[in-house]
Amino acid sequence: MSLDDKLKSLRENGIDEAKRAQRLQELNDLRVNLLGKKGPITKALRGMKDVPAEQRPEIGTLANNVKKDIQQAIEEKMTELNEKLVAHQLEEEKIDVTLPAAKQVQGTKHILNQTIEDIEQFFIGLGYEVAPGYEVEEDHYNFERLNIPKDHPARDMQDTFYLSDELLMRTQTSAQEGRDMEAHDFTKGPLKMISPGVVYRRDDDDATHSHQFHQIEGLVVDKNISMADLKGTLEALCRHVFGAQREIRFRPSYFPFTEPSVEVDVSCFNCDGKGCRICKYTGWIEVLGAGLTHPNVLKMSGIDPNEYSGMAFGLGPERFAMLKYGINDIRDFYLNDVRFLEQFKGVN
């Protein structure tokens, strides 16, 4: 077979194979096998030395045309296969817009965050500032500045996590009080602040106790602060949280940093003071501790207790939420069980 006939045969077979190809890989293999350096066309052109000189230009032109024709056939088939592939994908992946949309599950703020923010907004409305403070605190501010020296027995009730002799995980957000009293300029008005945040105590975790929980401490320092101011503030808070009909009562108590000190009870919001299981049939529920700021605490901050007085209170958002929403186990707040958490969407 002459070189001319070989080239024409290769063109015919190559175009035919390209038309019969069903996959892109087949076309890629065909291009390499026919048009590559080791392909039959290249091998056939090695016989050019036996072709008369006057015929070589004609054979060279034929060889180039054969390559172009085969390349064109391969590209046309590739275009066809790509179009079929796209059409198949569109068919497989098409969206039926008549189907119902997938349900979008929307989360909500944690019930503790809702409770804390609600209390914060209440006090902001009364002109208080919010000062979260530091979770890693100095022993000096956490205890000593609150009238609890190193040998005071009250420390036994707040045994905590020490990082060093002078640094610890705070046991109460009251630690921020000393810092704020130091920094406040009383020539510009009274100090009114709350300090929300996490506190840590060595405690056994059970339904009502946790080694880590939240606390909101409040402090007001001004001239002529009295128990009447404290009672009016806390009564307004309890009515805001538990209902407009609530009453509060003070019971004598003891805290090292207040004098006098009181436990604060709110009239039962479940039975309106008649007595039930929630209030243990007393008509009252204990909700927080409070008192007038101890003169020693004022003195340690450079404040003259003969000119200024203060009131302080501390409450637990977990306890407020448990009482308000009938939650029986404090651990439910921390287990991240969506079935529990989704019950409190937008309750505040």
SERO-4910 file (N, C-alpha, C, O; in steps of 0.05 Angstrom, whole numbers):
BEGIN
 pado doro    nc1    nc2    nc3   cac1   cac2   cac3    cc1    cc2    cc3    oc1    oc2    oc3
  Met    A     17    -24      0      0      0      0     18     25      0     37     27     15
  Ser    A     11     43    -18     27     68    -20     23     85      4      3     82     19
  Leu    A     42    103      9     40    122     32     15    138     30      2    144     51
  Asp    A      8    146      6    -16    162      2    -41    147     12    -58    158     25
  Asp    A    -42    121      4    -65    105     12    -65    100     42    -87    100     55
  Lys    A    -42     96     55    -40     92     83    -52    116     99    -68    113    117
  Leu    A    -44    139     90    -53    164    104    -84    167    101    -97    174    120
  Lys    A    -94    161     76   -123    164     72   -138    143     89   -160    149     99
  Ser    A   -126    119     91   -139     98    108   -139    106    137   -159    102    151
  Leu    A   -117    117    146   -115    126    174   -136    148    180   -148    148    201
  Arg    A   -140    166    161   -160    187    164   -188    175    166   -204    183    184
  Glu    A   -194    157    149   -221    145    148   -226    130    174   -247    133    186
  Asn    A   -206    114    183   -210     98    208   -211    116    232   -227    112    251
  Gly    A   -194    137    232   -194    155    255   -220    170    258   -231    172    281
  Ile    A   -231    180    236   -257    195    237   -279    176    246   -297    184    261
  Asp    A   -278    151    236   -299    131    243   -297    125    273   -318    123    286
  Glu    A   -273    121    284   -271    115    312   -280    138    330   -292    134    351
  Ala    A   -274    163    321   -283    186    336   -313    188    337   -325    195    358
  Lys    A   -327    181    315   -356    182    314   -368    161    331   -390    165    342
  Arg    A   -354    138    335   -365    116    350   -359    118    380   -370    102    396
  Ala    A   -342    136    388   -335    139    416   -359    147    433   -375    163    425
  Gln    A   -360    135    457   -383    140    476   -374    155    501   -390    164    517
  Arg    A   -348    156    505   -337    169    529   -315    188    522   -300    184    502
  Leu    A   -312    209    539   -290    228    533   -263    215    535   -244    223    521
  Gln    A   -260    196    553   -234    183    556   -227    168    530   -203    167    523
  Glu    A   -246    157    517   -241    143    491   -229    163    471   -211    156    456
  Leu    A   -240    187    470   -230    207    451   -202    216    459   -186    221    441
  Asn    A   -197    219    484   -170    227    493   -150    205    485   -128    211    475
  Asp    A   -157    180    489   -139    158    481   -135    157    451   -113    152    441
  Leu    A   -157    163    436   -155    163    407   -136    185    397   -120    180    379
  Arg    A   -137    209    409   -119    230    402    -90    223    406    -73    227    389
  Val    A    -85    211    430    -57    203    436    -47    181    417    -25    183    407
  Asn    A    -65    161    412    -56    138    396    -52    145    367    -34    135    354
  Leu    A    -69    163    355    -68    169    327    -49    193    321    -34    192    302
  Leu    A    -51    214    338    -37    238    332    -11    242    348      3    261    343
  Gly    A     -6    224    366     18    227    383     43    221    368     43    212    344
  Lys    A     66    225    381     92    221    368     98    192    361    113    186    343
  Lys    A     84    174    375     88    145    370     64    134    354     62    109    352
  Gly    A     47    151    344     23    142    330     29    133    301     51    137    291
  Pro    A      9    120    288     13    109    261     18    130    240     32    125    220
  Ile    A      8    154    243     13    175    223     43    183    223     55    185    202
  Thr    A     54    186    247     82    192    249     99    170    238    119    174    223
  Lys    A     91    145    244    106    122    233    104    121    203    124    115    189
  Ala    A     80    127    192     77    126    163     95    147    149    105    142    127
  Leu    A     98    170    161    114    192    149    144    185    149    159    198    135
  Arg    A    151    165    164    179    157    162    186    145    135    210    143    128
  Gly    A    166    137    119    170    126     92    173    147     71    175    141     48
  Met    A    174    173     80    177    195     61    204    193     46    206    203     24
  Lys    A    223    180     58    249    178     44    247    161     18    264    164      1
  Asp    A    227    144     16    223    128     -8    206    141    -29    202    131    -50
  Val    A    195    165    -22    177    179    -40    194    197    -58    212    211    -48
  Pro    A    188    198    -83    203    216   -101    201    244    -91    181    252    -79
  Ala    A    222    259    -96    224    287    -85    201    304    -94    192    321    -79
  Glu    A    192    301   -119    171    319   -129    144    313   -116    126    330   -118
  Gln    A    141    289   -104    115    281    -91    114    288    -61     93    288    -49
  Arg    A    137    294    -50    138    298    -21    121    321    -11    107    318      9
  Pro    A    122    344    -25    104    366    -15     75    358    -15     60    365      4
  Glu    A     66    343    -35     38    334    -37     32    315    -13     11    318     -1
  Ile    A     51    296     -8     46    278     14     46    292     41     31    286     59
  Gly    A     64    312     44     65    328     69     39    342     74     29    343     96
  Thr    A     29    355     52      3    369     55    -19    350     63    -36    356     79
  Leu    A    -19    326     51    -39    305     57    -38    297     86    -58    294    100
  Ala    A    -13    293     96    -10    285    124    -21    306    143    -34    299    162
  Asn    A    -15    331    137    -26    352    154    -56    353    154    -69    357    174
  Asn    A    -67    350    130    -97    350    127   -109    326    142   -130    329    154
  Val    A    -95    303    141   -106    279    155   -107    285    186   -126    279    199
  Lys    A    -85    297    196    -85    304    225   -107    324    232   -120    321    252
  Lys    A   -110    344    215   -131    364    220   -158    352    220   -175    358    237
  Asp    A   -163    334    200   -190    322    197   -196    304    222   -219    305    232
  Ile    A   -176    289    230   -181    271    254   -185    289    279   -202    283    295
  Gln    A   -168    310    282   -171    328    305   -198    341    306   -211    343    327
  Gln    A   -208    350    283   -234    362    281   -256    342    288   -275    350    302
  Ala    A   -254    317    278   -274    297    285   -274    292    315   -296    288    327
  Ile    A   -251    291    327   -249    286    356   -262    309    372   -277    305    391
  Glu    A   -256    334    364   -267    357    378   -297    359    375   -311    366    394
  Glu    A   -307    353    351   -336    353    346   -350    333    364   -371    338    375
  Lys    A   -338    309    366   -350    288    383   -348    296    413   -367    290    428
  Met    A   -326    309    420   -323    318    448   -345    338    455   -357    337    476
  Thr    A   -350    357    436   -371    377    441   -398    363    444   -414    370    462
  Glu    A   -403    343    427   -429    328    429   -431    314    456   -452    315    468
  Leu    A   -409    300    464   -411    285    490   -413    304    514   -428    298    533
  Asn    A   -399    327    512   -402    347    534   -430    358    537   -440    361    559
  Glu    A   -442    363    514   -470    373    514   -489    352    526   -507    359    541
  Lys    A   -484    327    519   -501    305    530   -496    303    561   -515    299    576
  Leu    A   -471    306    569   -465    304    597   -478    327    613   -490    322    634
  Val    A   -477    351    603   -490    374    616   -520    370    617   -532    375    638
  Ala    A   -531    361    595   -560    356    594   -569    335    615   -589    338    628
  His    A   -552    314    617   -558    293    637   -556    304    665   -573    298    682
  Gln    A   -536    320    671   -533    332    698   -556    350    704   -566    350    727
  Leu    A   -564    366    685   -587    384    690   -612    369    696   -628    377    712
  Glu    A   -615    347    682   -639    330    686   -638    317    714   -658    316    728
  Glu    A   -614    308    722   -611    294    747   -613    314    771   -624    307    792
  Glu    A   -603    338    767   -600    357    789   -621    379    789   -620    398    805
  Lys    A   -641    376    772   -661    398    770   -677    399    796   -681    379    809
  Ile    A   -686    423    803   -701    427    827   -731    431    820   -738    446    803
  Asp    A   -747    415    834   -776    417    830   -785    440    848   -788    436    873
  Val    A   -791    463    837   -799    486    853   -827    483    864   -835    499    881
  Thr    A   -841    462    856   -868    458    867   -867    443    894   -887    441    908
  Leu    A   -843    431    900   -841    417    926   -840    436    949   -830    459    946
  Pro    A   -849    428    973   -846    445    996   -817    450   1003   -800    432   1000
  Ala    A   -810    474   1012   -783    480   1019   -774    464   1044   -791    457   1060
  Ala    A   -748    459   1045   -737    445   1069   -741    463   1094   -737    487   1092
  Lys    A   -749    451   1115   -754    466   1140   -728    477   1150   -708    463   1154
  Gln    A   -727    503   1156   -704    516   1167   -707    518   1197   -725    532   1207
  Val    A   -690    504   1212   -692    504   1241   -677    529   1251   -653    532   1247
  Gln    A   -691    546   1265   -680    570   1276   -675    567   1306   -693    560   1321
  Gly    A   -650    573   1314   -644    572   1342   -654    596   1358   -667    613   1347
  Thr    A   -646    597   1383   -654    619   1400   -633    623   1421   -616    606   1425
  Lys    A   -634    645   1435   -615    650   1456   -620    630   1479   -643    623   1484
  His    A   -599    622   1492   -601    604   1515   -618    618   1536   -617    643   1539
  Ile    A   -634    603   1551   -652    614   1571   -637    630   1592   -647    650   1603
  Leu    A   -612    621   1599   -596    637   1618   -588    664   1607   -589    684   1621
  Asn    A   -580    664   1581   -574    690   1569   -598    708   1568   -596    732   1573
  Gln    A   -621    697   1562   -646    713   1561   -651    724   1589   -659    748   1592
  Thr    A   -648    708   1610   -653    717   1637   -634    739   1645   -642    759   1656
  Ile    A   -608    735   1640   -588    754   1647   -592    781   1632   -591    802   1644
  Glu    A   -598    779   1606   -602    804   1590   -627    818   1599   -628    843   1599
  Asp    A   -647    804   1607   -672    816   1617   -666    832   1643   -676    854   1646
  Ile    A   -651    820   1661   -644    833   1686   -625    857   1681   -628    878   1693
  Glu    A   -606    854   1662   -589    876   1655   -605    900   1645   -600    922   1653
  Gln    A   -624    894   1627   -640    916   1616   -656    930   1637   -661    954   1636
  Phe    A   -666    915   1657   -681    927   1678   -664    947   1693   -672    969   1699
  Phe    A   -639    939   1700   -622    957   1716   -611    980   1699   -606   1002   1709
  Ile    A   -606    975   1673   -597    996   1656   -618   1018   1655   -612   1042   1654
  Gly    A   -644   1009   1655   -666   1029   1656   -666   1045   1681   -678   1067   1682
  Leu    A   -653   1035   1703   -652   1050   1728   -626   1067   1730   -621   1079   1750
  Gly    A   -610   1067   1708   -586   1083   1708   -561   1068   1717   -541   1081   1722
  Tyr    A   -562   1042   1719   -539   1026   1727   -520   1021   1703   -529   1021   1680
  Glu    A   -495   1018   1709   -475   1009   1689   -470    979   1692   -473    968   1714
  Val    A   -463    966   1670   -457    937   1671   -427    934   1669   -414    942   1650
  Ala    A   -416    920   1690   -387    916   1692   -382    886   1697   -382    878   1720
  Pro    A   -377    870   1676   -374    841   1679   -350    832   1697   -352    812   1710
  Gly    A   -328    847   1696   -305    840   1713   -289    817   1701   -291    811   1677
  Tyr    A   -272    805   1718   -253    784   1710   -260    757   1723   -266    756   1746
  Glu    A   -259    736   1707   -264    710   1718   -239    700   1734   -242    687   1754
  Val    A   -215    707   1724   -191    702   1740   -186    727   1756   -180    749   1745
  Glu    A   -188    725   1782   -188    748   1799   -166    746   1821   -156    724   1827
  Glu    A   -158    769   1832   -139    770   1854   -153    763   1880   -176    771   1884
  Asp    A   -139    749   1897   -150    743   1924   -157    769   1938   -176    770   1953
  His    A   -141    790   1934   -145    816   1947   -173    827   1941   -186    836   1960
  Tyr    A   -182    825   1916   -208    836   1909   -231    816   1915   -253    824   1922
  Asn    A   -225    791   1911   -246    770   1914   -253    766   1944   -277    761   1950
  Phe    A   -234    770   1962   -239    765   1990   -233    789   2008   -251    800   2021
  Glu    A   -208    798   2008   -199    818   2027   -214    844   2025   -222    856   2045
  Arg    A   -219    853   2000   -233    879   1997   -263    876   2003   -277    896   2004
  Leu    A   -272    852   2007   -300    847   2015   -302    840   2045   -321    828   2054
  Asn    A   -282    849   2060   -282    846   2089   -280    816   2097   -290    808   2117
  Ile    A   -265    801   2080   -261    773   2086   -230    768   2086   -219    760   2066
  Pro    A   -217    773   2109   -188    769   2110   -180    740   2107   -197    722   2107
  Lys    A   -154    735   2106   -145    708   2100   -153    687   2121   -155    664   2114
  Asp    A   -157    696   2146   -163    676   2167   -193    676   2173   -202    665   2193
  His    A   -210    688   2156   -239    691   2161   -253    664   2155   -248    653   2133
  Pro    A   -270    654   2173   -283    628   2168   -302    629   2144   -309    608   2133
  Ala    A   -311    652   2135   -329    654   2112   -315    643   2087   -329    635   2068
  Arg    A   -289    642   2086   -275    631   2063   -280    601   2060   -280    590   2038
  Asp    A   -286    587   2083   -291    558   2081   -315    552   2064   -317    531   2052
  Met    A   -335    571   2064   -359    566   2048   -355    572   2018   -372    565   2002
  Gln    A   -332    584   2012   -327    591   1984   -300    580   1974   -287    592   1957
  Asp    A   -293    556   1985   -268    544   1976   -268    541   1946   -288    531   1934
  Thr    A   -247    550   1932   -249    553   1903   -224    542   1889   -208    528   1902
  Phe    A   -221    549   1864   -199    539   1847   -177    560   1846   -180    581   1834
  Tyr    A   -155    554   1859   -132    573   1860   -113    567   1838   -106    544   1833
  Leu    A   -104    589   1824    -83    586   1804    -56    592   1816    -35    581   1806
  Ser    A    -55    607   1837    -31    613   1852    -40    622   1880    -64    622   1886
  Asp    A    -21    631   1897    -29    640   1923    -46    665   1922    -62    671   1939
  Glu    A    -43    681   1900    -57    707   1898    -78    708   1875    -93    727   1873
  Leu    A    -78    687   1858    -97    687   1836   -116    663   1838   -108    641   1845
  Leu    A   -141    667   1832   -161    646   1834   -184    651   1814   -187    673   1804
  Met    A   -200    630   1810   -224    633   1795   -245    646   1814   -250    634   1835
  Arg    A   -255    669   1807   -272    684   1826   -295    668   1837   -307    652   1822
  Thr    A   -301    671   1862   -324    658   1874   -349    675   1874   -371    665   1880
  Gln    A   -346    700   1867   -370    718   1867   -363    742   1849   -340    752   1849
  Thr    A   -383    752   1835   -378    776   1819   -376    801   1836   -371    823   1826
  Ser    A   -380    798   1863   -376    820   1881   -348    831   1880   -342    853   1888
  Ala    A   -329    814   1870   -301    822   1868   -298    848   1851   -278    862   1855
  Gln    A   -317    853   1833   -315    877   1816   -321    902   1832   -314    924   1823
  Glu    A   -335    900   1854   -343    923   1869   -319    940   1878   -320    965   1874
  Gly    A   -298    927   1889   -275    943   1898   -262    958   1875   -254    981   1879
  Arg    A   -260    946   1852   -248    959   1829   -264    983   1820   -253   1005   1815
  Asp    A   -291    980   1820   -308   1003   1811   -308   1025   1832   -309   1049   1824
  Met    A   -308   1018   1858   -307   1039   1878   -281   1055   1877   -281   1079   1882
  Glu    A   -259   1041   1871   -233   1055   1868   -233   1075   1845   -223   1097   1847
  Ala    A   -245   1066   1823   -243   1082   1798   -264   1104   1796   -261   1122   1780
  His    A   -286   1102   1812   -308   1121   1808   -302   1148   1819   -290   1152   1840
  Asp    A   -311   1168   1804   -308   1196   1813   -335   1205   1824   -354   1210   1810
  Phe    A   -337   1207   1851   -362   1213   1864   -371   1242   1861   -393   1249   1868
  Thr    A   -352   1259   1851   -360   1286   1847   -379   1288   1823   -393   1308   1819
  Lys    A   -380   1267   1807   -398   1266   1783   -424   1251   1788   -440   1248   1769
  Gly    A   -428   1242   1812   -453   1228   1818   -449   1202   1831   -426   1194   1836
  Pro    A   -470   1188   1838   -468   1162   1853   -457   1140   1835   -457   1142   1811
  Leu    A   -447   1119   1848   -438   1095   1834   -462   1076   1834   -472   1069   1855
  Lys    A   -470   1067   1810   -492   1048   1807   -483   1028   1787   -481   1034   1763
  Met    A   -479   1003   1795   -468    983   1777   -479    955   1783   -486    949   1806
  Ile    A   -480    939   1763   -484    910   1766   -462    895   1752   -450    905   1733
  Ser    A   -455    872   1763   -433    856   1752   -443    828   1747   -443    811   1765
  Pro    A   -451    822   1722   -460    794   1715   -436    778   1706   -417    788   1695
  Gly    A   -438    752   1710   -416    735   1700   -416    707   1713   -433    701   1730
  Val    A   -396    691   1706   -393    664   1716   -376    664   1741   -356    679   1742
  Val    A   -383    648   1760   -367    645   1784   -362    615   1789   -376    598   1779
  Tyr    A   -341    610   1806   -332    582   1810   -329    576   1840   -317    592   1854
  Arg    A   -339    553   1848   -336    545   1875   -333    514   1876   -345    500   1860
  Arg    A   -317    505   1895   -315    476   1898   -340    465   1910   -346    469   1934
  Asp    A   -356    452   1893   -382    443   1902   -389    417   1888   -379    412   1866
  Asp    A   -405    400   1900   -414    376   1887   -438    382   1870   -458    394   1879
  Asp    A   -436    374   1844   -458    379   1826   -482    361   1832   -479    337   1834
  Asp    A   -505    374   1835   -530    358   1837   -552    375   1826   -547    394   1810
  Ala    A   -577    369   1832   -600    383   1820   -601    413   1826   -612    428   1810
  Thr    A   -589    421   1848   -591    449   1856   -563    462   1860   -562    486   1867
  His    A   -541    448   1855   -515    459   1859   -497    453   1835   -500    433   1821
  Ser    A   -478    471   1831   -459    468   1809   -433    481   1817   -433    502   1830
  His    A   -410    470   1808   -384    482   1814   -380    507   1797   -362    523   1803
  Gln    A   -397    511   1777   -395    535   1760   -424    545   1755   -441    530   1746
  Phe    A   -429    570   1760   -456    581   1756   -453    611   1752   -432    622   1752
  His    A   -476    624   1747   -476    653   1742   -486    668   1766   -500    658   1783
  Gln    A   -477    693   1767   -485    711   1789   -487    739   1778   -471    747   1760
  Ile    A   -505    754   1789   -506    783   1783   -505    798   1810   -523    795   1827
  Glu    A   -484    813   1813   -480    828   1837   -487    857   1831   -480    868   1810
  Gly    A   -501    870   1850   -508    898   1846   -497    916   1869   -496    907   1892
  Leu    A   -489    940   1862   -479    958   1882   -487    987   1876   -486    996   1853
  Val    A   -496   1001   1897   -501   1030   1895   -487   1043   1918   -490   1035   1941
  Val    A   -471   1064   1913   -458   1080   1934   -464   1109   1929   -459   1120   1908
  Asp    A   -476   1122   1949   -483   1150   1948   -488   1160   1976   -484   1145   1996
  Lys    A   -495   1184   1979   -502   1195   2005   -530   1187   2013   -548   1188   1996
  Asn    A   -533   1179   2038   -559   1173   2049   -574   1149   2037   -598   1149   2035
  Ile    A   -558   1129   2028   -571   1104   2019   -581   1089   2043   -567   1086   2064
  Ser    A   -606   1079   2042   -618   1065   2065   -631   1039   2056   -631   1032   2033
  Met    A   -641   1024   2076   -655    999   2071   -680   1004   2054   -689    987   2039
  Ala    A   -692   1028   2056   -715   1034   2040   -708   1034   2010   -723   1024   1994
  Asp    A   -684   1045   2004   -675   1045   1976   -671   1016   1966   -679   1009   1944
  Leu    A   -659   1000   1984   -654    972   1976   -680    957   1972   -683    942   1952
  Lys    A   -699    960   1990   -724    945   1988   -740    954   1963   -751    938   1949
  Gly    A   -740    980   1958   -755    990   1935   -743    980   1909   -758    973   1890
  Thr    A   -716    979   1907   -703    969   1883   -709    939   1879   -716    931   1857
  Leu    A   -706    923   1900   -710    894   1897   -739    887   1893   -745    867   1879
  Glu    A   -757    902   1905   -785    897   1900   -792    902   1871   -807    887   1859
  Ala    A   -781    924   1859   -786    929   1831   -774    908   1813   -787    900   1793
  Leu    A   -751    897   1821   -738    876   1805   -756    851   1806   -761    839   1785
  Cys    A   -765    843   1830   -780    818   1832   -807    820   1818   -817    801   1806
  Arg    A   -819    844   1818   -844    848   1803   -839    847   1773   -856    837   1758
  His    A   -816    857   1765   -809    856   1736   -805    827   1727   -814    819   1706
  Val    A   -792    811   1744   -785    783   1736   -809    764   1741   -816    748   1723
  Phe    A   -821    766   1764   -840    746   1772   -870    754   1771   -888    738   1774
  Gly    A   -875    780   1765   -903    788   1763   -909    813   1780   -897    817   1801
  Ala    A   -927    829   1770   -932    855   1782   -944    854   1810   -944    873   1825
  Gln    A   -956    831   1818   -969    829   1844   -950    819   1866   -959    816   1889
  Arg    A   -925    815   1860   -906    804   1879   -899    823   1901   -897    847   1897
  Glu    A   -896    812   1925   -886    827   1948   -860    815   1957   -855    791   1951
  Ile    A   -843    830   1971   -819    818   1982   -817    823   2012   -830    841   2023
  Arg    A   -801    806   2025   -796    810   2054   -767    806   2059   -753    791   2045
  Phe    A   -757    820   2080   -729    817   2088   -728    799   2113   -744    802   2131
  Arg    A   -709    781   2114   -703    765   2138   -674    770   2146   -656    770   2129
  Pro    A   -668    775   2171   -641    780   2180   -622    757   2171   -629    734   2173
  Ser    A   -598    764   2163   -578    744   2155   -550    755   2161   -547    776   2174
  Tyr    A   -530    742   2150   -502    752   2154   -486    748   2128   -485    727   2117
  Phe    A   -474    770   2119   -453    769   2098   -431    788   2108   -436    809   2119
  Pro    A   -406    780   2104   -383    796   2115   -382    824   2103   -371    842   2116
  Phe    A   -392    828   2079   -389    853   2066   -413    872   2068   -413    893   2056
  Thr    A   -434    863   2082   -457    881   2086   -464    881   2116   -460    862   2130
  Glu    A   -476    904   2124   -484    906   2152   -505    929   2154   -497    952   2151
  Pro    A   -530    924   2159   -542    897   2164   -544    881   2138   -543    892   2116
  Ser    A   -547    854   2142   -551    836   2119   -578    823   2120   -589    818   2142
  Val    A   -589    817   2097   -615    805   2096   -617    783   2074   -603    785   2054
  Glu    A   -634    764   2079   -643    746   2057   -669    757   2047   -686    767   2062
  Val    A   -673    756   2021   -697    768   2008   -715    746   1998   -706    729   1982
  Asp    A   -740    746   2007   -760    727   1997   -780    742   1980   -786    765   1985
  Val    A   -791    728   1961   -813    739   1944   -838    723   1949   -836    699   1952
  Ser    A   -861    736   1949   -886    722   1953   -889    702   1930   -884    708   1907
  Cys    A   -899    678   1936   -900    656   1916   -918    664   1893   -941    671   1896
  Phe    A   -906    662   1869   -920    669   1845   -938    647   1835   -953    650   1816
  Asn    A   -936    623   1848   -952    600   1840   -979    600   1855   -999    593   1844
  Cys    A   -977    607   1881  -1001    605   1897  -1010    632   1909  -1029    634   1925
  Asp    A   -996    654   1901  -1001    681   1912  -1000    681   1942  -1016    695   1955
  Gly    A   -981    667   1953   -976    668   1982   -994    650   1999   -992    651   2023
  Lys    A  -1010    634   1986  -1028    616   2001  -1015    591   2012  -1024    579   2031
  Gly    A   -993    584   1999   -978    560   2007   -982    537   1987  -1004    529   1980
  Cys    A   -959    527   1977   -960    505   1957   -933    490   1958   -916    497   1974
  Arg    A   -930    470   1941   -906    454   1940   -881    471   1934   -860    466   1945
  Ile    A   -884    490   1915   -861    506   1906   -850    523   1929   -826    525   1932
  Cys    A   -867    535   1945   -858    551   1967   -857    536   1993   -853    548   2015
  Lys    A   -860    510   1991   -859    493   2015   -880    501   2036   -876    500   2060
  Tyr    A   -902    510   2025   -926    517   2040   -921    540   2060   -935    542   2080
  Thr    A   -902    557   2053   -897    581   2070   -908    606   2057   -912    626   2071
  Gly    A   -914    605   2032   -923    629   2017   -901    647   2007   -906    667   1994
  Trp    A   -875    640   2014   -852    656   2006   -830    639   1994   -827    615   2001
  Ile    A   -814    651   1976   -792    637   1963   -767    654   1966   -767    678   1959
  Glu    A   -746    642   1976   -720    657   1979   -708    660   1951   -706    641   1935
  Val    A   -700    685   1944   -690    691   1917   -662    703   1917   -647    699   1897
  Leu    A   -654    718   1938   -627    730   1937   -619    740   1964   -634    740   1983
  Gly    A   -593    749   1966   -583    761   1990   -575    790   1985   -569    797   1963
  Ala    A   -576    806   2006   -571    835   2003   -564    847   2030   -563    834   2050
  Gly    A   -560    874   2029   -554    888   2053   -542    916   2047   -538    923   2024
  Leu    A   -537    931   2068   -523    956   2065   -493    951   2066   -483    936   2083
  Thr    A   -478    964   2049   -450    960   2047   -436    965   2073   -440    985   2086
  His    A   -419    946   2081   -405    947   2107   -386    971   2106   -372    976   2086
  Pro    A   -384    987   2128   -366   1010   2129   -337   1003   2123   -323   1019   2110
  Asn    A   -328    979   2131   -301    971   2125   -296    969   2095   -274    975   2086
  Val    A   -315    959   2080   -313    957   2051   -310    985   2039   -294    988   2020
  Leu    A   -325   1004   2049   -323   1031   2039   -295   1043   2045   -283   1056   2028
  Lys    A   -286   1039   2070   -260   1050   2079   -238   1039   2061   -220   1054   2054
  Met    A   -238   1013   2055   -217   1001   2040   -215   1012   2011   -195   1008   1997
  Ser    A   -237   1024   2003   -238   1037   1976   -233   1067   1977   -236   1081   1957
  Gly    A   -226   1076   2001   -221   1105   2004   -245   1122   2006   -245   1146   2000
  Ile    A   -268   1110   2013   -293   1124   2015   -300   1128   2045   -299   1110   2061
  Asp    A   -307   1152   2052   -314   1159   2080   -342   1149   2087   -361   1159   2076
  Pro    A   -344   1128   2104   -370   1117   2111   -388   1137   2127   -412   1132   2130
  Asn    A   -376   1158   2137   -392   1178   2151   -406   1197   2131   -426   1210   2139
  Glu    A   -396   1197   2107   -408   1215   2086   -424   1198   2066   -445   1207   2057
  Tyr    A   -415   1175   2060   -428   1158   2040   -437   1132   2052   -426   1122   2071
  Ser    A   -457   1121   2040   -467   1094   2047   -473   1079   2022   -474   1091   2000
  Gly    A   -478   1053   2024   -483   1038   1999   -502   1015   2005   -507   1007   2028
  Met    A   -512   1003   1983   -528    979   1985   -517    959   1964   -509    967   1942
  Ala    A   -519    933   1971   -509    913   1953   -528    889   1953   -542    884   1973
  Phe    A   -529    875   1931   -546    851   1929   -534    832   1909   -520    840   1890
  Gly    A   -539    807   1913   -529    787   1894   -550    766   1888   -563    756   1907
  Leu    A   -554    760   1863   -574    741   1855   -563    721   1835   -543    726   1821
  Gly    A   -576    698   1833   -567    677   1814   -587    674   1791   -610    667   1796
  Pro    A   -578    680   1767   -597    677   1744   -608    649   1741   -631    645   1732
  Glu    A   -591    628   1748   -602    601   1746   -626    598   1765   -647    587   1758
  Arg    A   -623    608   1790   -645    606   1809   -670    621   1799   -692    612   1802
  Phe    A   -666    645   1789   -688    661   1779   -702    645   1757   -727    644   1756
  Ala    A   -687    634   1738   -699    620   1715   -713    594   1725   -735    588   1715
  Met    A   -701    580   1744   -713    555   1754   -739    561   1767   -759    546   1763
  Leu    A   -740    582   1783   -765    589   1797   -787    599   1777   -810    591   1779
  Lys    A   -778    616   1758   -798    628   1740   -810    608   1721   -833    609   1714
  Tyr    A   -793    589   1712   -802    570   1691   -806    541   1701   -811    523   1685
  Gly    A   -804    537   1727   -810    511   1738   -789    490   1730   -796    467   1725
  Ile    A   -764    497   1729   -742    479   1722   -732    466   1747   -726    480   1767
  Asn    A   -730    439   1747   -724    425   1772   -695    418   1776   -686    412   1798
  Asp    A   -679    419   1754   -651    410   1755   -633    430   1742   -636    435   1718
  Ile    A   -614    442   1757   -596    462   1747   -579    451   1724   -570    466   1707
  Arg    A   -575    425   1724   -558    413   1703   -570    415   1675   -556    413   1655
  Asp    A   -597    418   1674   -610    420   1648   -600    444   1633   -600    444   1608
  Phe    A   -591    465   1647   -581    489   1633   -555    483   1617   -549    497   1597
  Tyr    A   -540    463   1625   -513    459   1614   -511    434   1596   -489    430   1585
  Leu    A   -532    419   1593   -530    394   1578   -534    398   1548   -529    379   1532
  Asn    A   -542    422   1539   -546    428   1511   -566    409   1497   -563    402   1474
  Asp    A   -586    401   1512   -608    385   1501   -628    403   1487   -641    420   1500
  Val    A   -629    401   1460   -646    419   1445   -675    417   1453   -689    437   1452
  Arg    A   -683    393   1461   -712    390   1469   -718    407   1493   -741    417   1495
  Phe    A   -699    411   1510   -703    428   1533   -701    458   1525   -718    474   1533
  Leu    A   -680    465   1510   -674    493   1504   -695    505   1486   -701    529   1489
  Glu    A   -707    489   1467   -725    501   1448   -752    509   1461   -769    522   1449
  Gln    A   -756    501   1486   -781    509   1500   -781    539   1507   -802    550   1515
  Phe    A   -757    552   1506   -755    579   1516   -749    599   1494   -735    618   1498
  Lys    A   -760    595   1470   -756    613   1449   -771    640   1454   -796    640   1455
  Gly    A   -755    661   1458   -767    687   1462   -786    690   1485   -806    704   1483
  Val    A   -780    677   1508   -798    679   1531   -795    705   1545   -814    714   1558
  Asn    A   -772    719   1542   -769    745   1556   -773    767   1536   -771    791   1543
***
